């Protein structure tokens, strides 16, 4: 990451944890702030290209590395000994409070990708009335039965290997089928993007791809169970602008998963909902072959919400 393009901050959090925060600022006073939650097995440096485009459109962008992610992590792939999911949400809240102090009047938008989209929804269920909009990228409506069984297995593997231990069986259970639709595949991670250079960059990045601990799987699956209920969605304000977007061929959810997620939001009374699905797109649309269009469309939607509804 080019240090000259962003500010670095550290925020003290529960459990003697320091949250590493990165803030990209436009030259003029920003029209709004995009707070970003990254996905599983990656880190915020991968969003610099998006942040620079957003800056050029007048937005400030702020992102932090989740616990167990990024170069500052004491243990890659591990959230915490206890209450890992709640701590992720609490960290996001501390970053929001930092932003509200820095930007007293600008709207704050929450953008979550993949795992970050689940954390973002959990956050919005608690603090959604303070958000200007919610953008969910690479998300889906979780299959609750599969998640429930997976969490039981994660608890068992955590008992066998310890919370900080790893389980090849858990990794295979959740990632094993992702590449099947792209066979014969060049790599095991072709499901991320059609851009071979972007896939190679992920493969070669020592901070990407885990390993993931049994404790992380237990916490993540518990979080998914908590948010995948209509009664939980109803805690997100019904008038909050929400964009569900991603690639149609994303094995995490794809078109079917995103449309199912949208249908649950519709059933929960969310009136300002939009869905944008990109044919042929895979999991990381910000790193896809049509990433420029995806980014432009996302920022155009956001600008429309800010302008037409004066959020």
N, C-alpha and C positions, 0 to 999 in steps of 0.2 A: 504494500500500500504506500502511495506517495504521501509522506507526512505533511508536505506543504499544502495539500488540498483539504486538510481536515484538522479540527481541534481534537485533542485527547483529554479526557477527564476520568477521574476515578471517584466512585460513590461508595461509601461504606454501607454494607448491608448485613443482615442477620447472619450469625454463624461465622463472624470474623471474615466475611467475604467482601472483596473489593470488586465492584462492577466496573469493567472497562467500557467506557463510553466514547463513541466517535461521532463528531458533529461536523457536517459539511454545511458551510454557510454561503449563500449567494452574496454578490457584491452589494446589493441594495437590501433594505429591510424585507424579509421574506413575507409573501402573501399568506403562507401557511407553513406548518411544520409536519413532515412525514416521519413518524416514529416507526421504526422497522424492527420486526422480530424475525430473525433468520431461522433456517431449518435445521434438522438433525444432521449431525456429522459435517458441519461446515462452520463458517465464521464470517464476520461482517466485512472483512477486506474484499470478499467476493462481490460486494454490492457497490464498490466504488464507481464502476461505470454507470450504473443506474443513478447513483447519487449525483454524479457530475452532470448528467442530463437534466435531472430534476432541478439542480442549482441553476442551470441555464434558463429554466422556465420560471424562476423566482421562488423556489421552495428551499427551505432548509431541510436537511435529512439527518436524522439521529438514529444510531443503531448501537446496540451493546452485544457483547458476546455472552450468551447464556452460560450458566454454570456447566462445567464439563466441556466447554468449547473454547477454541481460540488459543493463542500463544500464552495467555495469562493463566490458563487453567492448571490447577494443581494435579488434576486427574482427568484426562480426556475420557469422555463418555460416562461421567458419573455426576449426578446432580448434588445429592446430599445424603447424609445418613438417615434422616427422617424428613417427611413432608416436602420432598423435592419439588413436586408440582406447585404447591402453594408458594414455595420460595421463588420459583420462576416468575409467577404472577406478581409477587411482592417486589421482585427486582424491577420488573417492568413499571410498577407503580412509582418506585423511587426515581426512575429515569423520567417518567412523566412529570413528577413534581419538580425535578431539576429543570425540565423544559418550561414548565409553567412559570417558574421563577425567572428564567431567562427571557421568555416571550410571554409577556403578561396578557396580550390581547389577541395574538395570532391563533387561528384555529389549529388544533392538533389532530392529525389523521393517523390511524393505526393501520399499518400494512404488515400482515403476517404471511410468511411462506411456509407451506408444508407443516412441519411440527410447529413452526411459529404461528401458523394460522389457527391451530388448536389452542395455543397459549393466548393468542389474541382474542379468541372467542371467550375463553375463561375470564380474561381481563374485562372484556366488554360486559359480561354478565354481572360484574361487580361495579364497574366504573363507566359504563357506556354513556351515561348522561353527560359526561365531560368530553366525549369525543365528537369530532366534526364529521367523521366518516370512518368506515371499516372496510378494508380491502383484504380479501382472502384469496391467496394465490396457491395453486397446487394442492387444494384441499379436497375434502370429500365428507360424506356422511358415514361415520364408522359403522361397520356391521357389529352390533352389540354382542351377539352371541360369540362371534369369533374373538372379539376383544376380551370378553369375560373369560373365556377358556384360556386365551393367551395370558391373561393376568394371573390366573391360577398356576399356569405352568411357570411363569416368571417368578412367582413366589416360591415355588418348589425349587427352581434352579438357584434362586437367591439363598435358600436354605442349604443347598448342596455346595455351592461355590462361594457363598458370601456375597454381600451387597456389592462389593467392589470387584467380584470375579466376573468372568465372561462366560458366555454360553454359545457355542457354535450352533446348537440346535435352535435357540431363540432367534439368532440372526437369520438362519435358514427359513424359519417359520414366517418371518415378516418380510424378508427380501428375496427369498428363493425363487419366487415365480415372476419377479418384476421384469426379467430380461427375456422371458420365453417368447413373447410376441415379436421380438426383434431378431430372433435367430434365423440364419446363422449370424451371430453377433461378433463384432471385432473385439469387444471387451465385455467384462461382466457388468459394466455400468453404462451400456449404450442406452438404457432406459432414461438416462438423465437428459439427453439432448441429441439432436441430429447433427450437431456441430462436433466433429471429431476432435478439433483442437480444444474445445471446452471440456469434453470428456477427459482428454489426456491431461489437461491442467488439473482437474479434480483428482485423477488417479495419482498424479505426481506430487500433490500437495500433502505433506505429512500431517496437516491439521484437518484433513477431510477423511471421512469414511470410517470413523471409529478408531479403536474398538468400543463397543457399547457394553456397559456393565448390566448385570442382572437387576441391580437397583434402579438403573435408568429405565429399563423396560417396565419394571413394576410401577414406577411413578408415572411414566408416560401413558401406560394403558389405563391406570387409574384415572388420569386426567381425561382420557377419551371417554371413559364411562360416565364421568361427571357431566360432560358437555353434550353428550349425544342423547338428549332427552328434550322433547318439546317444551316441557315445563322449565327447563334450563334456558332454552332459547327465548322464552317469554320474558326473561329477566333483562334481555337486551332491548333498549328502547325501540318501540315500533316505528318511530319516525327517523331513526338513524339511517343515513344513506349507506347501503352495503353493496359492494361489488364482489361477485364470485367469479374468478377468472383462472384460466389455465389451458393446458393442451388437451385435445380430445384423446390422444393416445398415451396420456400419463397413466402408468399402471397403479399409481397410488389411488386414483379415483377415476380420472378421465371424464369423458362426457357424461357417462351414466352416474358416476359418483357426484359430480358437481350439480347435475340437474336434480338428483335426489336431495342433496344439501339445500338447494334453492327451494325445493318443494316444501321442506320442513320449515324454512324461514317464512315462506308464504302462508303456510298453515298456522304459523305462530303470530301472524298479523303484521309482518314487516312490509310496509307499503312502498318503501323507497329502495327496492331491490333490483339490481341489474346482474345479468349473467353474460359473460363474454368468453366463448370457447373457440379455440384456434385449431382448425383441422390440421392433423399431422403433428401437432405439437406434443412434446413429451413433458417431463416433470419440471425442468427448470426453464421456464419461458424467458426469463431475463438473460439466459445463456443460450437461447435457441437461435436457429438460423434466421428467424423473423423477429428477433428481439427488439429491433428498432421500432417496428410497427406495434409490438406488444407494449413497449414502454410509452410510445406516443399515445396509444389508445387509453392506457391507464391514466396518464396525466391529463388527457383531454376529458375523460369522465370526471376526474377529480375537479378540474377547473369548472366544469358545468355545475357540479354540486355547490361549489363555493360561490359561484356567480348567481345561479338561478334561485338558490334557497338562502343565500347570504348566511351560511353557517359559520 
